[in-house]
């Protein structure tokens, strides 16, 4: 009996020593932790620095910029660039509304279509799973081209000067569907789905109440991709939109920048008045102000997705 107790105590001691060794291996010393915090803090500062520099340039007067160049602390601060944008682009508030509407509606519609499509492909009992998987791979290999896409949108669908022309062409992505399908297959346990079916849950209820909550990290990632795509899109507006009332923010700012460059480059041919007006225009600072205006909403939206990215790092972890 004594030998057995000694064996048990020895086994527990060996196990505790092994656990301590693992903990020591996984932990770092306090000085190393401080050094790593300083290093990653500096790395984060380097990532933020370019945008901070752009913001400072946009708040610099054009005269100071031309005389002294780019500086982190300009000699003369000015809101002239933002004033010029909001005065020249009288429709900028409306364009903001169009862009926000397109971004929100397109992201929600894209998530509905892609999550349902990907979930169907992830189920082994779906009869036409292989056919629809091959079908979604085709656009990843090649596309019909710009001319055919333009004809489909304008002639076949009749979406010229329609807000749907800004939403439908980019709301579905084959790559995003494949990502979601893989996530559903690897991270949603079959046992949970079978248990829900035994309890009488329908496919729609199962998908809505069980699959989607488990898949929030993947859905948030795809939602961010869609949000960035819709927010930064101007090419579809150039192709399909002629009405000023439907011009999104990005395309409006591009048109404004193009107008400034045209006036500056051709001011001598347009007369003395044009030369004087061109001299007063905040050419460089307007470009930086445009970057700030288009980037700030995305910067404020990103923290709402951050917690799902963090949880996505451990979603496949195995607990003992």
N, C-alpha and C positions, 0 to 999 in steps of 0.2 A: 504493500500500500504506500509505504514511504517512497519507494522507487518510482511509483506512478505519479505521486505528487511532485517529486523532483522533476520528472519528465515534463509534467504540465507546466510547472513554473519555468523550467528551462525553455520550453516552447514559447511561452508568453514573453519571456525576456528576449528571445531571438526575434520574435515578431515585433516587439516594441523597438528594438534596435534597428530592425529593417525599416520600420515606419519613420524613425528619427532620421535615418540616412536619406530616405526619400524626401522628407520635409526639408532637410538641409540642402539636398540637390535642387529642389524646386524653389528655395528661397534665396534671396540675395542680401548682402550686408547693407547696413544703413548708409555708409559712404558711397557704395555703388548705386544705391537707390537715388541718392541726391544727384550724383553725376548724370544718371539716366534722365532724371526729371529736368535737369538743366539742358541736356542735349535735345530732348524732345520739345522742350519749351522754345529753344532757339529755332528748331526745325519748323514749329508751328508759326513762329514769328516771321520766318522767311517766306512761308506760304501766304501769310496775310499781307506782307509788306508791299507786293506789287499793286494790290487793290487799294491799299492805303495811299500809295504814291499817286495812283490815278485819281483818287478822290481829291488830293491836295492840288493836283494840276488843274482839275476842273474848277477849283475855287480860287485859282490864280487869275489875275487880270491879264488880258492878252498883251498889253504893252510891257508889263513886267516879264512875261514869258519870252517875248521877243528880245528884250534887252539883256536878261540874265540867264535865260535857259531854264531847264528843269531843276527845281530845288525842292527839298523837303520842307523848307520854311521860306515861302516867297516874300518878297519885299512888299507886295501889295496884294491884299485879298480882294476877291470880287465874286459876286453872284451873276455877273454879266452873261455867262454862258447859259445858265439855267433860265434866266430872264428871257434871253433870246429864243430859247427852245419853246418856252411856254407861250411867248407872244407870237412867234412865227408859226408854230404849229397850233393853230386855234382849235384843232380837233384832237389834241393830244389826250384830253380826258376821255373823250369818246373812244379813242383808239385803245386806251388802257382798259376800258370796259369791254371792248370787243375781244382783246387778248385774254383778259381774265375769264370771260364767258367761254371762249374757245378752249382754254386750258382746262378749266374745271369740267366742262361737258365732255371734251375729248378724252380726258383721263378717266372719267367714270365709265364712259361708253367702251373705251379700250379695255379697261379692267373687266367689265362684264363679259365682253366677247372672248377675250383671251383666257380668262380663268375658267369659264365653262368649257371652251374648246379643249384646253389643256387637261382639265379634269376628266373629260370623256376619253382622251387619248391615254391617260394614266391607268384607266380601269382595264384589267385583263379580260373581263367578260363583255367588253364592247365589241360587237361583231365586226365592224368596219374600221377597227383601230389602225391596221396596217395601211389601208387605202388612204385614210385621212392624214396619217403621218407622212406618207409619201407626197400627198397633195400640198401639205404645208411646207415641205422641203423645196418645192419647185421655185418659189420666189426667192429663196436663199441662194439658188444657183444662178438664175438669170431673171431679167424682167422684160416686159414688153417694150420698154423704151419710153421716152418723154412724149413723142408724138401720139402713140397709141393711148397712153395714160390721159393726155389732154383731150383726145377725142372721146374717150369713155366718159370722162367727167363732164365735159361740156355738151356733147351731142347725145350720148346714150342716156346719161343720168340727168342732163339738163341742169347742172349745178353752177352755171356761170353766174357770177355776182350773187352767190348764195353762201351763207355762213357755213353750210355743210361742206362746201368745197375746202374749207380750212380745217375740217375735223376728220372726215372720212378717209382721205388719202394716207394719213399717218397714224390712225388710231389702232391699227393692228400690225404687229410685227412677228414674222416667223421665228426670229431669234428669241423674242420674249415668250412665245408660246412653248418653245422647246425648253427654256429655262423653267417655266412653271410646271410643265409636264414632268420633268426630271425631279423637281422638288416634291410634287405630289406623290410620285412613285417611291421616293426614298425616305420621306419624312412623315408621311401619313400612314400609320400602321394599319395593315389589313384587318387586324383583330378588332380595332375600334369600329371600323366600317361594318364588319360582320355583326358585331354586337348591336350596333344601331339598327341594322336591318332586322335582326331577330326581335328587337323591341318594337318593330313596326314602323320605323322611320322611312319616309319616302326618299327618293334620290335627291329631290330638291331640298328637303328639310335636312338631310344628311350633309349635303354640300354647304348649305347656309349656316348650320349650327355647329358643325364639327370640323369640316375640312377648312373653311375659311379662317376661323380663329386660330387653328394650328399653323396655318400658312401665312400669317401676317408679315413675318420678315420678308418672305419672297414677294408678296403682294406690294409691300411698301417700297421695295427696291424697284419693281417694275413701274409702280406709280411715279416714282421720282424720275425714271427714264422718260416716261410719257410726258410728265410735267415740263421737263427741260426741253423735250422735242417740240411741244406745242408752243411754249413760251418764246423759244428762239426762232421759230419758223417764220420766214418771210417769203420764201420761194413760191409757195402755193398762192400766196396773196398776189405776187407779181404775175402769176399765170392766169388766175381765175377771177380776180377782183378788180373792177374798174370804178365801182362806186366809192366815193369818199366816206360814206357812212359805214362801210364795212372794212376799211383799211385797219389792220392790226398795228400795234405799237411799233414792232420791229421794222415793218415796211415803211411806216410813216417817218421814222427817224432816219432810215436809209435815204428816203426821198429828200428829206431836209438836208442831210449831209451832202448829197449829190448837188442840190441847188446851190449850197454855199460854195462848193468847189467850182461849179460852173460860173458863178458870178465873179469869183476871185480870179479864175483863169482867163475870163473873157471880158473883164471890166474895161480894159483899154479900148476894146471894139464897141462897147456899149455907150461910151460917152463919159464926160467929166463927172456927172452925178453918180454914175455907176462906180467910178474909181473911188470917189469919196465914201460911198456906202461900203465898198469892199474893204477899204482901209479900216473901217470901224467894226467890221465883223469879227467876232471871236472864233477864228478858224480852228485853232488847235484845241482850245479849251472846250469848245462845243463837242468835239470828238470824245474827249474824256468824260464830259457830262453825259453823253449818250451811253457810254459804257456803264456809268454809275446808275443811271435811270433804269437800264435794262437788267442790271445784275442784282440790285438791292432786293427786289421781291423774292428772288430765288434764295438769296442768302438768309432772309428771314424765314423762308419756308423749310429750309433744310433741317433745322433742329427738331422739327416735328417728326421727321423720318429717322432721326439718329438713334433713338432708343430701339427701333426695330432692327437696325443694322447691328447694333450691339448684341441683341438677343439672337440674331441670325448666326453669330459666330459660334454659339454653343447649342444650336438647335439639333445638331446631330450627335451631341455628346452622349456617351453611355455611362450610366450611373450604376454603381455596384451596391 
